[in-house]
Amino acid sequence: MRYFRLLLGTLCALVITSSQLVAADGPLPGPKVGEKAPDFTLKTLKGDSVSLAKTRAEGPVVLVMLRGWPGYQCPACTSQVGELLGQKDALKAHKATVLLVYPGSAERLTDRAQEFITGKDLPAHFRFVTDPDYSMVNAWKLRWDAPKETAYPSTYVIDGQGTIRFAKVSQTHGGRAKTVVVLKTLEKLAK
């Protein structure tokens, strides 16, 4: 019984700690649930402009901040994009657009972004844009300003009015939002 109480106490402490949205040095970066998502316009690899305001007017937006090019292609980003692509039909059923943002230094960003996206078959409701020199990342306060880092891996669900309904910002390479959680948020929006 003593071990059970100890285990239960440890588990409760972990749940409380992990549910707090505060980092060791203050609040987590980026916009929060209930806030308006700052608008931005970025370009696809083909040079087409994509604005958040116009995209969300078409339906909810699942915005995924990738890590870009911190000196290598991020395997956790690749895995997260693969998971989203695995649920492309469910995302489409919710009329959601998945907006993948690839940030980095403008120098060779297009080459690096092309390298990341090669081999991934993106359907029409997935849009892949680059963020040269971190304009969007900085505006959203998601810059991971540390050696070999670019942006905090983040996932947001934004409704048609521009309100953030879900936010997950990871201060590690892992800890990404699971697609099942994103889909549950989209289901709530549909009600």
Secondary structure, DSSP 8 states (H G I E B T S, - for coil): -HHHHHHHHHHHHHHHHHH--EETTEE-SS--TTSB----EEEETTS-EEEHHHHHHTS-EEEEE----SSS--HHHHHHHHHHHHTHHHHHHTT-EEEEEEEE-STTHHHHHHHHHTT----TTEEEEEEETTHHHHHTT-B--STT--B--EEEEE-TTSBEEEEEE-SSSS----HHHHHHHHHHHH-
